Structures are given as C-alpha cells and as structure tokens.
Amino acid sequence: MKKTIRDFDLNNKKVIIRVDFNVPIKNQMITDDTRIKESLDTINYAINNNAKVILMSHLGRIKTKEDEIKNDLQIVSERLSKLLNKEIIFINATRGIELEKAINDLKCGDVLLMQNTRYEDLIDQKESSNDLRLGKYWASLGDIYINDAFGTSHRAHASNVGIATYLPSGIGFLIEKELKYLQPIINNPKRPFVVILGGSKVSDKIGVIKNLVNKADYILIGGGMAYTFLKASQINIGKSLVDEENIDFCKYVLENYADKIILPIDTVNVEKIEDSAATRQCFINEIKENEIGIDIGYNTLKLFKTYLEQSKTVIWNGPVGIFEIDSFSKGTRGLCEILKNISAVKIIGGGDTASAVINLGYKDCFDHISTGGGASLELLEGKKLPGIEVIEENEN
C-alpha cells in the first residue's frame, strides 16, 4: 500500500502536488474541466491542513514556441481560482528566481501554480525524459511530494519520478480512487466479468487483450478495431479501417478464444466520413466494396446486451463508433443506455470513452470514470506505473 497525503503532517510544509490539468481548450475556453475538478479534494485537504501548496501540471505537448503560447496554464489558473473560490498565485516560469521567491513567500493555505512543466521539453525534452537535474531542482522547492496525476503516472517524467526520488512522497485522493476501483477489478473481479473494447487500432489494445483474455469471461469488440478482427475472419470489410500488421494476432485470438471474443454481427456504413454522410446498416457479410464501417448496428447492440445484462463487472475502453459525429454515435449511446440499466460495477477506462459518456450525458451512470486513458490501459495490461511505483510504501 502506497503512502497517501493523509500520512504526512502538512502543517507549514511546502507541499508539491503533481496534478493533471491537461484539459481541452478551444478558442481560449476550457471545454471540459473534469480533470481540474477531480483534483480539488487533494488540494483542499492540503489547504485545510495548513500546507503551502505548490501545484505542477503539464498541458499538451511542447515542441515549438507556438506550442508554449497555446498551452499556457494561465487560463487553468483562472478556472481553478473560481472552483476553489480562492486566489491562485500563478508564476509564469518553471524555474528561476521569480519562482523560488514566490514559493519562499508562501503562507500556510496559499496555493501557487507554476507554468506548464512541459515548457522544459522545448530543449532536450527535460521533463519528458526525466532529466535528473531538473527533477532534483524541482524537489528542492518543496518538503513533501504528492502525486495526484493519474493520467501521467504511466510515464517516468521529471515532475513525478524525478521529484519523488528526492522527497518524502505519497499519492493524492484521485490516484487513490483510481487504484481502489481498477486494481481489485483487474485482480479479482466479480463475475461474470465483461470487457468492452473499442477504438480505432488493434495495436493500441494488444497488451490489454493478452492480459484480459484469460481473466474476462467475455470481450465485446467494437469500434474501428472490430473490422480488423472481421477481416481476420475472412469477412469482406470494404474500405473500413484495418490494422494490417495485426491481422495474424486477431486470427490467433479468434482461434484460441472463440468462446470469449464477441464480434459485431451488423454494422453502420458510409461511403465517406463526413457529418452529412448518408448511413446504411447491414449485416457484416453485406458490406459493400465502397463502404466504410463507422459504428456497430442495432442487432449488435442487442447481442452485446445479452452479455452485459448478466455481468457483475464491466470495464469499457474505447468508443464503438465515431461518436464525435452525431449520426455515427448511436452504438456508443446505445451501450450507455444498456449499461445505465444494469446492476454491475461499471468502469470507464478514460480517454475517448470518458469524453463520450460525459458528452453524451451518462456520467452519473458509471461507478468510476478514469481520468487517465493511457495509464488505465497499462494497468489493464498488467504493467506497473512508474509514477506510482516510485511512491513510498506505507509500512503501517
């Protein structure tokens, strides 16, 4: 068991909290502040225990000066201030005298947010490569380190592994919640245990399939990756997306786990992927040469429902259609409706699936929606997450 923020005396301590404020921004507006809201419990706990709070987060990828401009954390600072109903000290720097002085001037209960940690990636990828000197420098700014950024915990960066190497460390309430839901399900799920896998490419899910095919009772496959499995079954998929490099893997899975892998029996197709495209639904053996499969069909929903209604645990990772286009979202929406009405432990594995269920209005229908797509995938693959592994163990 890892140490948590509760295991430390925070009074008058400079507490560095690595949060995940990597939120979507469009036209200088935050379009989804879920990740900011999910950090509030940990931040408020530190405030209420008289800590001097130092927040660190990345935003986007930084390869050019233009990337710095569009991934400035100032807008996040303003939103956080409103959510906390408290002034946030925002420092437009990731190192240097201005940052050091601001931290040294903090009073108990103050909250400081430093600029995007990935600004340090502009030269030599110092943040993302876990530059030792950078991690040691950032550690020198605080007394205690708390990792609450589950979404980056599958990466060894200077702002997680780097800092935790040099400071007493623990996890925050968000990571604690993620592990509370995900680890027991992966290790000892209530059965029947059903996994829904979607998304575009088989390659993104190979590790998950390898790990869960021996643990799950059934794996329901939709999304773009379904067409690679269908092609591996000698079915004509027209111009649908196919992951050519992994057809042999799909054949192997189908041959060895035929009783567990449930594929679509019908599909929604278009001739061109665009908002106004006319759709045609057909059984999988009726896809035309000029058609692209973009969603599961009505009969597949009914088939999936028979497995989901008997389930006790469900993990869903990957939309089953191009949900961003309304007319291509019926499969994903239909699955949400089915899951809404079943009594099972229901987990969303972050990423696009989280965006889908939230944007479609089904957020409250799930027991847990992970904030980290990549991190949750690696947990599902059975991998260790370096940003969590480095945290001190609780010996009590």
C-alpha positions in Angstrom: 0.0 0.0 0.0 1.4 3.4 -1.0 1.6 6.3 1.4 -1.2 8.9 0.8 -1.4 12.6 1.6 -3.0 11.6 4.9 0.2 10.0 6.1 2.0 13.3 6.3 2.0 16.3 8.7 1.4 19.1 6.2 1.4 22.0 8.7 3.7 24.8 7.5 5.2 22.4 4.9 5.8 23.3 1.2 3.8 20.5 -0.5 4.4 19.9 -4.2 1.3 18.3 -5.7 1.6 17.0 -9.3 -1.9 17.4 -10.7 -3.3 16.7 -14.1 -4.7 19.9 -15.6 -4.2 18.7 -19.2 -7.7 19.9 -20.2 -9.1 20.5 -23.7 -9.0 24.2 -24.7 -10.7 25.7 -27.7 -10.8 29.4 -28.6 -9.2 30.2 -25.2 -12.0 28.4 -23.4 -11.7 25.2 -21.3 -14.3 22.9 -22.9 -14.1 20.2 -20.1 -12.8 21.0 -16.7 -13.4 17.5 -15.2 -9.7 16.9 -14.5 -9.4 20.2 -12.6 -12.5 19.3 -10.5 -11.1 15.8 -9.8 -8.0 17.4 -8.2 -10.0 19.6 -5.8 -10.3 17.1 -2.9 -6.5 16.7 -2.6 -5.8 20.5 -3.0 -8.5 21.4 -0.4 -7.1 18.8 2.0 -3.7 20.4 1.8 -5.1 23.9 2.2 -7.2 22.8 5.3 -4.1 21.2 6.8 -2.1 24.5 6.6 0.2 23.4 3.8 1.9 25.8 1.4 0.6 24.3 -1.8 2.8 24.2 -5.0 0.9 22.8 -8.0 2.6 21.4 -11.1 0.9 20.2 -14.3 1.6 19.7 -18.0 -0.7 20.9 -20.7 -0.4 19.5 -24.3 2.9 18.8 -26.0 5.6 21.4 -26.4 7.8 21.2 -29.4 7.8 24.9 -30.6 7.4 28.4 -29.1 3.9 28.4 -30.7 3.1 25.4 -28.6 4.1 27.3 -25.5 1.6 30.1 -26.3 -1.4 27.8 -26.9 -0.6 25.6 -23.8 -0.1 28.4 -21.3 -1.6 27.4 -17.9 -2.8 30.9 -17.1 -6.3 30.0 -18.2 -6.3 26.9 -16.0 -5.2 29.1 -13.1 -8.2 31.3 -13.6 -10.6 28.4 -13.7 -9.0 26.8 -10.6 -9.4 30.0 -8.7 -13.1 30.1 -9.4 -13.5 26.4 -8.4 -11.6 26.9 -5.2 -13.1 30.3 -4.6 -9.6 31.3 -3.7 -6.8 33.4 -5.2 -4.2 31.3 -7.1 -0.6 32.6 -7.3 0.3 31.9 -10.9 4.0 32.0 -11.8 4.9 32.1 -15.5 8.1 30.1 -15.0 9.2 26.5 -14.4 12.4 27.5 -12.6 14.4 30.6 -11.6 14.5 33.4 -9.0 10.9 34.6 -9.6 9.5 31.1 -8.9 11.8 30.4 -5.9 11.0 33.8 -4.3 7.2 33.2 -4.7 7.5 29.8 -3.1 9.5 31.1 -0.2 7.0 33.9 0.3 4.0 31.4 0.6 1.9 31.5 3.7 0.1 28.5 5.1 -3.0 27.8 3.0 -1.7 29.7 -0.1 -1.8 27.9 -3.5 0.7 28.5 -6.2 0.6 27.1 -9.7 3.7 27.2 -11.8 3.8 27.3 -15.6 3.4 24.1 -17.7 6.0 21.6 -16.8 6.5 20.6 -20.5 7.9 24.1 -21.2 11.0 22.2 -20.1 10.6 19.9 -23.1 11.4 22.7 -25.6 15.1 22.0 -25.2 16.3 18.3 -24.8 12.9 17.0 -23.6 14.0 17.6 -20.0 10.6 17.0 -18.4 9.5 14.0 -20.5 12.9 12.3 -20.4 13.0 12.6 -16.6 16.2 14.8 -16.6 17.8 14.1 -13.2 19.0 17.6 -12.6 15.5 19.0 -13.3 13.8 16.6 -11.0 16.3 17.4 -8.3 15.8 21.1 -8.8 12.1 20.9 -8.6 12.3 18.7 -5.5 14.4 21.4 -3.8 11.4 23.7 -4.0 9.3 21.6 -1.6 9.3 19.5 1.6 6.8 16.8 0.6 5.7 15.4 -2.8 2.2 14.2 -3.6 1.4 12.6 -7.0 -2.3 13.0 -7.9 -1.9 13.0 -11.7 -3.0 9.5 -12.6 -3.1 10.4 -16.3 0.7 10.7 -16.5 1.6 8.0 -14.0 2.4 5.5 -16.7 5.3 7.8 -17.8 8.6 8.4 -15.9 8.9 12.2 -16.0 10.9 14.7 -14.0 7.7 16.0 -12.4 6.7 12.6 -11.0 9.5 10.0 -10.8 12.2 12.7 -10.7 10.8 14.7 -7.8 9.7 11.6 -5.8 13.2 10.3 -6.0 14.4 13.1 -3.7 11.4 13.9 -1.4 9.1 12.1 1.0 6.2 11.1 -1.2 2.6 9.9 -1.3 -0.4 9.8 -3.6 -3.4 12.1 -3.6 -7.1 11.2 -3.4 -7.6 11.0 -7.1 -4.9 8.3 -7.7 -6.1 6.5 -4.5 -9.6 6.4 -6.1 -8.3 5.2 -9.4 -6.4 2.3 -7.8 -9.3 1.5 -5.5 -11.5 0.8 -8.5 -9.1 -0.6 -11.0 -6.8 -2.9 -9.1 -9.4 -5.1 -7.4 -11.3 -5.5 -10.7 -8.2 -6.5 -12.6 -7.0 -8.9 -9.9 -10.3 -10.3 -8.6 -13.4 -9.1 -10.4 -17.0 -10.1 -9.6 -18.2 -12.4 -12.3 -19.3 -12.6 -15.0 -16.6 -10.1 -15.9 -17.2 -8.4 -19.3 -14.8 -6.1 -21.1 -15.9 -3.8 -23.9 -13.0 -2.8 -26.2 -13.4 -0.2 -29.0 -11.2 2.5 -30.5 -9.5 2.5 -33.9 -6.5 0.2 -33.9 -5.9 -3.3 -32.6 -2.2 -2.3 -31.9 -3.4 0.0 -29.1 -5.1 -2.8 -27.3 -2.9 -5.8 -27.9 -1.5 -5.8 -24.3 -5.0 -5.4 -22.9 -6.3 -8.3 -24.9 -3.4 -10.5 -24.0 -3.8 -9.8 -20.3 -7.6 -9.8 -20.0 -8.5 -12.6 -22.4 -7.5 -15.0 -19.6 -9.3 -13.0 -16.9 -12.5 -11.8 -18.5 -15.5 -14.1 -19.2 -16.2 -12.2 -22.4 -14.6 -9.4 -24.5 -17.1 -7.4 -26.7 -15.3 -5.8 -29.6 -16.5 -2.7 -31.5 -15.1 0.5 -33.0 -12.6 0.6 -35.8 -10.6 -2.4 -34.4 -13.6 -4.7 -34.9 -13.0 -4.5 -38.7 -9.5 -6.0 -38.4 -11.0 -8.9 -36.4 -13.7 -9.3 -39.0 -11.1 -9.3 -41.8 -9.2 -11.9 -39.9 -12.4 -14.0 -40.0 -12.4 -13.8 -43.8 -15.2 -11.2 -44.0 -15.2 -8.5 -46.6 -15.0 -5.2 -44.8 -15.0 -2.9 -47.9 -12.9 0.3 -47.2 -13.2 0.0 -43.4 -10.2 0.7 -41.2 -7.9 -2.2 -40.9 -4.7 -2.7 -38.9 -2.9 -4.9 -41.4 0.1 -5.6 -39.2 -2.1 -7.3 -36.6 -4.4 -9.5 -38.6 -2.4 -12.5 -37.6 -2.7 -11.6 -33.9 -6.5 -11.3 -34.4 -6.6 -14.7 -36.1 -4.7 -16.2 -33.1 -7.1 -14.7 -30.6 -10.1 -15.9 -32.5 -8.8 -19.4 -33.0 -7.8 -19.8 -29.3 -10.5 -17.8 -27.5 -13.5 -18.2 -29.8 -15.9 -18.6 -26.9 -14.8 -15.3 -25.3 -14.4 -12.9 -28.2 -17.8 -11.4 -29.3 -17.7 -9.5 -32.6 -20.3 -7.3 -34.2 -23.0 -9.0 -36.3 -24.1 -5.9 -38.1 -22.6 -2.5 -38.9 -23.4 1.1 -39.9 -21.6 2.2 -43.1 -20.9 5.3 -45.1 -19.2 6.0 -48.4 -17.4 9.0 -47.0 -16.7 10.0 -43.4 -18.3 13.4 -43.0 -21.1 14.9 -40.9 -23.7 14.9 -43.6 -22.9 11.4 -44.9 -25.8 9.0 -45.6 -25.6 5.9 -43.5 -26.6 2.3 -44.3 -27.0 -0.5 -41.8 -26.3 -4.1 -42.8 -25.1 -7.5 -41.6 -21.4 -7.9 -41.6 -21.4 -10.1 -44.6 -23.2 -7.5 -46.7 -20.7 -4.6 -46.5 -20.1 -3.2 -50.0 -16.7 -2.6 -51.5 -17.0 1.2 -51.4 -18.3 1.4 -47.8 -16.6 2.3 -44.6 -17.9 0.8 -41.3 -18.3 3.6 -38.7 -20.5 2.1 -35.9 -22.0 -1.1 -34.6 -25.5 -1.8 -35.7 -28.8 -2.4 -33.8 -28.5 -6.2 -33.8 -25.0 -6.0 -32.4 -26.4 -3.8 -29.6 -29.0 -6.5 -28.8 -26.3 -9.2 -28.9 -24.0 -7.2 -26.6 -26.9 -6.6 -24.3 -27.4 -10.3 -23.6 -23.8 -10.5 -22.2 -24.0 -7.2 -20.3 -27.3 -8.0 -18.6 -25.7 -11.0 -16.9 -22.5 -9.2 -15.9 -21.4 -8.2 -12.4 -18.3 -6.3 -13.6 -17.8 -4.2 -16.8 -14.8 -2.3 -18.0 -15.2 -0.3 -21.1 -12.2 1.2 -23.0 -12.8 2.7 -26.5 -15.9 4.0 -28.2 -17.6 1.6 -30.6 -18.2 4.2 -33.2 -17.2 7.7 -34.3 -19.2 9.3 -31.5 -18.0 12.8 -32.3 -20.4 12.8 -35.3 -23.9 12.6 -34.0 -25.2 10.2 -36.6 -22.3 7.9 -36.0 -22.8 7.8 -32.2 -25.8 5.6 -31.9 -23.8 2.5 -31.0 -21.9 4.3 -28.2 -25.1 5.9 -27.0 -26.9 2.6 -27.1 -24.2 0.9 -25.0 -24.6 3.8 -22.4 -28.3 3.1 -22.3 -27.8 -0.6 -21.7 -25.2 0.0 -19.0 -27.3 2.6 -17.4 -29.9 0.0 -16.5 -27.8 -2.9 -15.3 -26.6 -3.6 -11.7 -22.9 -4.2 -12.1 -19.7 -2.5 -11.2 -19.2 -0.3 -14.3 -15.8 1.3 -15.0 -14.8 3.6 -17.9 -11.2 3.4 -18.8 -10.5 7.0 -19.5 -9.6 8.6 -22.8 -12.1 9.0 -25.6 -14.6 6.7 -23.8 -14.7 9.1 -20.9 -15.2 12.0 -23.2 -18.0 10.1 -25.0 -20.0 9.1 -21.9 -19.6 12.6 -20.4 -20.5 14.5 -23.6 -23.5 12.1 -24.2 -24.8 12.8 -20.7 -24.2 9.5 -19.0 -21.5 10.5 -16.5 -23.6 9.5 -13.5 -24.4 6.0 -14.8 -20.9 4.7 -14.0 -19.2 3.8 -10.8 -15.9 5.2 -11.9 -14.7 7.2 -14.9 -10.9 7.1 -15.1 -9.0 10.3 -15.7 -6.1 8.5 -17.5 -6.7 6.6 -20.7 -3.0 5.6 -21.2 -2.5 4.9 -17.5 -5.7 2.8 -17.2 -4.7 0.9 -20.3 -1.3 0.0 -18.9 -2.9 -1.2 -15.6 -5.3 -3.3 -17.7 -2.2 -4.8 -19.4 -0.8 -5.7 -16.0 2.0 -3.2 -16.2 3.4 -1.2 -13.3 3.1 2.5 -13.4 6.4 4.2 -12.7 4.8 7.4 -11.4 3.1 5.3 -8.7 5.8 2.7 -8.2 8.3 5.3 -7.0 6.0 6.5 -4.2 6.9 5.4 -0.7 5.3 2.3 0.8 3.2 2.7 3.9 4.7 0.3 6.4 1.9 0.5 8.9 
